[in-house]
């Protein structure tokens, strides 16, 4: 929340009547505006100006309400100021002041003929831009009651209220990768603080007065995952914190979208969900299976505090050739707690394809199976198969892997076998943060 006090006309005196503070500022001559016919006929007319006339969405500030009594004999005793549409009144000062969310009432003003007073209304602008106006009613009575003592507003009064910009949401704490069903937090492997979304005013400052209800949904959804946990949370001092969020399917490049009525939405950075995510220091191995595919990954690249992530599914891509991959896509990485990948990591990986898929594939022999591979780093692919694909917002180089040889290092296919159960196993060497399928 941005708070700024607006300079007010200087008070020339304060009158005390019945133990209550009277006019906030009395003594300055009223502006010589031309009165309307209704002002002339009633003999009781007032001019009012509210400043500033423009503000920014969501900003809280003080508005100066200057009231000029244009009557020749009557004293203006009280006035009610009604806030423009969407504004919320948070305070009032001048005379005997009170307020509700929508208006401020000023009693015991005692503004004499030809005199003026400046009152203050504290208010928070709505989160949406637009134009509206303040409203006022004034009476001769000090207690804003009775009939026949109303003052008539001068049509030259300045009551405009313009709101520019809009409030918006932003991820104060971005989501990071974790395992299926585990809490999504700011650090890899559920080791950080909860995801948090902040409400910002039109100046992009934290709107600490906001208690807006903020909802999270999955934006980019690589494998039709479902989001569980407290998906709608009311902001506290402008921040909504989401503890216990989880996603039920592995995938590369999920995002979360934060929404709240009347406020511009926000989309998180990309993050991954893994079938297996385990601590890894030095040599470690992880394996994940679906009905048709098993992926087993071994690495010696993990440092203390790193994680090995292994996931099946949620990474749609193909390679530029007539070869049609049939296995579920396998993704794997060595990751730090911050979620950074180790571009120099080395892996030995095996993709096992079930007998049922092998039999229906049209190429039952193990020797005909290839690895369709994707990497953020350029690599040597078989002729006429190289291409690119966007996975999780990142461009990957793709292509079919050549066989390993003395002149062909990783990434490359190391072996193809068929076990006694009729499953095909393709073993390949990989580097960096790859995805692969057969």
Secondary structure, 3 states (H helix, E strand, C coil): CCEECCCCCCCCCCCEECCEECCCCCCCCCCCCCCCHHHHHHCCEEEEEEECCEEECCCEEEEEEEEEECCCCCCECEEEEECCCCCEEEEEECCEEEECCCEEEEECCCECCCCEEEEEEEEECCCCCEEEECEEEEECCCCCCCCCCEEEECCCCECEEEEECCCEEEEEECCCCEECCCCCECCHHHCCCEEEEEEECCCCCECCCCCCEEEEEECCCCCCCCEECCCEEECECCEEEECCCEECCCEEEECEEEEECCEEEEECCCEEEECEEEEEEEEEEEEEECCCEEEEEEEEEEEEEEEEEEEECCCCCCCCCCCCCCCCCEEEEEECCCCCECCCCEEEEEEEECHHHHHHCCCCCHHHCCCEEEECCCCCECCCCCEEEEECCEEEEEEEECECECCECCCEEEEEEECCCCCEEEEEEEECCCEEEC
